[in-house]
Amino acid sequence: MTTKTTPPAADVGDYMKVFACTAVMMQTVLSLVLKTDPSAAVQTGIGLVYNLVKYTAPAFIFGILFSTIRTHETAKLSDYGSYMSQQFSALFVPTFWWTLIYLLIMPSVQQVSRFHNLTSFIWQFINGNAAPHLWYNTMMLQFIILMPFFWWLSRWAVKSASRLRWVLVITTVGFFGWLLFYGHFVFYGPHMQSWYLLDRLFVSFIIYGIFGSLAWKKHQQLENWLRRFWWLVALVLVGSFIWTNLELRAFGHPVSLANAIYYKPSMTLYALAIIGLVAALAFLNIRQQAAVLKLMHFLATYAYRAYLSNVFWLQLVWHLFGNQLSIHQPVVAIISCYLLTWLLAFTSAYVFHICWFAVKRKFNLAN
């Protein structure tokens, strides 16, 4: 028995977005607590948990492509204008406003450097350095812009088994070749400082976009495979998770989360394993028509906007009590700051959306 083609309350993409958004907020909390110079044992624990939630960008990209291909199966290049119009409102507009908020209200959270004139302000605005998490927006929006390529590729690849195999092989080999290139030249390589922007180039996450596109096209086969071999995916997850922690431990103390990067074979295998298990869970819930589907779809609707705001709310929570608490009770600080940030981020995303909808209705603004 396979998943029905009738659209469920939530799809695999929704699950990916919710899991990714929920996990990514923990990364920023861990980074702040680590800066308070906790004990070696706490640092080790922070590194372990950080690796545990270090799947967020791959899962989000996979989820976006899965859902977009599902809802635009027959899309043509002539549909690109209407597609971009929808994405402009849903993604580009909130990105613009939150980036502006970070630069003007919280300039201290900028990365790498700070703006000092109009040119540097624009550069910080577009390169993802306005806040610790905005590098992801710079990368993710490239996939949105390039969506016609994924429309075409997903349709072309599934026309024959040989095409699909070649796409999978070339994507996998090419991506791991990219990882070797990055590891040699950028990650503690000769271009570590000058080429750091490669981490927000879409190529660095292309495997998740292509796999997400093809996953919908072959979702019935994928579901059947995961039902039989989810345990194998779980073994890969455990093995790759151990691998990533051994790599981080090799750098010694003090623990630096900059050493736990996405662009390693170990982390790629871990992210793909997480994606596989989250997809298996989503397929299971869809088969069972579980009540949680509606909740997952609701949260997925606001996941991106919650993600954009999470650093803003965390900064407020951190300065209110988190910083002081982390000095004496780092574990309590991590849990409390994380939960409160998650709640504020999703609540604000929902409230802002409702308020904006009310404004549009009052003034009869176009969608």
N, C-alpha and C positions, 0 to 999 in steps of 0.2 A: 504493500500500500504506500503510495506516495502523497506528497502534499497536494491538495487541491489547487487548481489554478485560480479559483475565486480569491480575490485579494483578502487576506486576513486583517484583523484589527491592527496587527503589527507584523513586520517582516524581519528578516535577518539583519537588514541594514539598521533598523530601529534598535535592535539589541546591541549592535556594535557601537552605535552612537552613545547609548546610555551607559554601557560598560566603560567606554573610553572616557567620556566626560566625568563619570564618577571616579575613575581611577586617576585621571590627570590632576585633579585638585589635590590629591595626596602628595604628588611630586613636589609641588610648590611649598606645601607645609613642611615636608621633610627638609627641603633646602634651607628654609628659614631656621628651623630648629638646629640643624647642623652648624649653622654660623654662630651659635651660642657656645660653641666649644664643649659639647657634652663629653662624658667619659668614653673610653675606647669601646666598652661593651655597647653603649648606646649608639655610637657611631657605626659599629658593625651591624647592629639591628636596623639602623636607618638605611644602610646600604642594601641589606637583604630585602627590606620592604620596597625600597626604590626599584630594585630589579624586578620585584614581583608585579609592580604596576607599570613597568616600562614597556607597554604594548599599545599605548593610547593612540599615537598618531597613525600607526599602521591599521589599527582596528577602525578608526574613524574614516580613513581613506577607503578601506575596503567597504565599509558600510555605505558611504556616500555613493560609490560606484554601483554597488549592488542595487540599492533602491532606485537610483536614477535610471539604470538600464531597465529595471522592472517597469517603471512608469513611463519610459520613453522607448519602448521596444521598436516602434515603427518610425521613430523620429528621423527626419531628413535634415540636410543642411539648411533648407528653407525654414525649418522650425527653430533654428538657432536664435533668431531675434526674440521670439516669444519666450524661449527657454532662459535666455540671459536676462530678460526683463523680470522674470520671476525670481531668478537668483540674485539680481541686483537688490531687490527689496528684502529678500530673506537673509542674504549673506553680506553683500558689499556695504549696504547702508549701516547695519549694526557694527560692522568692522570699522567703518569710518568714524562713527561716533565714539566708540570705546577707545580707539587709538587716540583720538583727539583728547578724550578725558585723561588718559594716562599721561600724555605729553604735557598737558596744561595743568592738571591738578596734582598728579603724582609723578613729576619728572625724575624723582629719585630712583624709580624702578627701571629706568632705561638700562639697556645692556651695551657693553663694549665701549660706548662713548656717549656724550650728551650733546644735544643741539646747542648751538651758540649764535646761530643766525638763521635766516630764512632757508638758505640752501641746506644746512645740516638738519633743520627741522623737517623739511620735506624728505630728506634721505632717511632719517630715523622713522618717519611716518610709513614709508613704503618698504623698508627692508626688514621689518619685523623686530627691530630693536627697541621699540617704544615701551615694551614690558617683557618680562621673562618668557611669556607664553605666546607672544604674537608672531614669533618666527613661524609658527605652524600655519597661521593665516596666510602668510606670504606664499607658503608652499601649497596649501590646500586650494587656494583660489586659482592657482595655475591649472589644477585638474578641472575645475569648473569651466575655465576658459577653453580648455582643450577637449571638452566633452564630445564634440563631433568625431574626433579620432576614435574614442572608445565606443561610440555608437557603431561606427563602421567596423572596427576591429572585432567587436563581439559578434556581429552578424557574419562577418567573413570567416572567422575562425571556426564556427560551429557548422559550416556547410559540409565539412567532411572530417572524419576522424584523423586523417593524416595532417590536415591543417591545424587542428586543435593540438595535436601532439607537438608539432613544430613550434607553434606559438608558446606552449608551455615550456618546451626545452630551451628555446632561444631566450625567453624571458628569464628563466631561472639561471641559465649559464651567464647571460649578459649581466644580470643583477649581481651575482656573486663576483663577477669580474669587476664590477663597479666597487664592490666592497673592498676587494683587494687593492684597487687603485686608491681608494679613500684611506685605507689603513696605512698604505705606504707613503703617500704624499701629504696627507692632511693630519690624521690622528697621530700627534707627536712626530710628524714628518716635517720636511723642509718648508711646507706651505701651511703650517698649522694656523698661523695668524692671517696670512694674506688670502687664503682660500676658504675661510670659515663659512662664507655664505653658501657654499655648496650644500650645506646641510638643509637648506630651505629651497633647493632646486627640485622640481618635481621628479627628476630622474632618481633621486635618492629614495623615493617611495613608489616607484613605478610598478614594482612587482605586486604591490597590494591593490593598486588601481586596476591592473589587468586581471588579476585573479578575482577581484570583486566583480568586474564586468562579466567574466566567464562563469562565475559562480551562479549568477541568476540564470544565464542561458542553459546551464546544466544543473539546475537546482534539484531536479528530481534524482539524477544520478548521484549528486553530491550528498543528498539526504540519505539515500540508501547506503552509500559507502560509509557515512559517519555512523549510521545505526549499527553497522557490522564492526567497524574498526575504530570506534571512539577511544577504546582502551589503548590502541597503538598511538593515537594522537596524544593521549595522556602521558604515555611513556616518553614521547619526544619532549613534551612540556617539562617533565621532571628532569630529564637528562640535560636539556638546554638551560634550565633554570640553575641547576648545579654548576654547569659550565660558566654561565655569566657571573655567578658569585665567586667562583675560583679565580676568574680573570680580575674581578674587582679587588679581591683580597690580595692578589699578587702586587698591587700598588702600595699595600701597607697602610699605615696610619700617618697623619690624619686622613680619614676617608674623604675623597673628592668625588662628588657625583658627576663631575665632568668626565670622569673615566668610564662611566656607564652610558655609553652612546648607543644609538640605534644601529649604527653602520658597522656591524660586526656579524659574522656568520652565526655566532651563538645567539645574539639578540634577534636576528631575523628568524631563526628556527623557533625561538620562544614566542615571538609575536604571531607567527603562522599557526603554532600549536594553540595559542589562546583563541585566535580567530576560529580555528576549527572547532574547539570545544564550545565556544559561545554560539556558533552556528548550530551545533548539535542540540544545544539547549533550546534555541529558538525553534528549530524544526520540531522538537518534541512538544513544546508548548502549542505550536500551531496544529499539530496532529490531534492533540488533546483539546483544542479550542479552549485553552486555559484562560481563566479570568484575568490573569496578569498581563495578557496581551494588550488590553486597553490602556493599562497603566504604562507599559513600556512605550506604546505609541505616543501617549501624552508627554512623557518625559523626553522622548526623542525629538518631539516638535520644538522643545525649548532647550535642548542640549547645547546647541552651538552658542546661543545667546547667553546661557548660563556659563559656558566655558569662557566667553569673552569677559564676563564680569568677575570671574572668581578671584583674580588677583586683587582687584579693587576691594572686594569685601574682606579678603584675607588680610590685606594691609590694615584695614580698620580694626579687625579682630585682634591682629597681632599687636598693634600699638595700644589697644584698649587693655588687654590682659595677657595675651599670648606670650609676648617676649619675656615678661617677668615670670610667668608661670613656668616657661621652659627652662629657666635657670635652676629651678628647684625640682620640678616634676616634668621632665621632658616628654615622657610617655603620655601623661595626662594632657599635656599641652598639645601634642600631636593629635590625639583623639578629639579633644574638645574643639580645637581650631578647625579641624577638618570637617567635623559634623556641622558646626555652625556656618562655615563657609559654604558648604554644599547646600544647606537650607536657604541661606540668603541668596545665593546665586540663582537657584531655580525659582525661588519665590519672586525675586526681582524680575527675572526674565518673563514670567507669567504676568505679573502686575504691569510691567512696562508695555507688554503686548496688548493687554486689555485696555490700558489708557490710550495707546496710540490708535487702536481700533475705534474707541469712543470718539476721539478727536476727528478721525476721518469721517465717521458717520455724521457728526455734528456739522462739519463744514463741507460735507459731500465731496470729499477728496477722492480722486481716482485711486484704485488699488495699485 
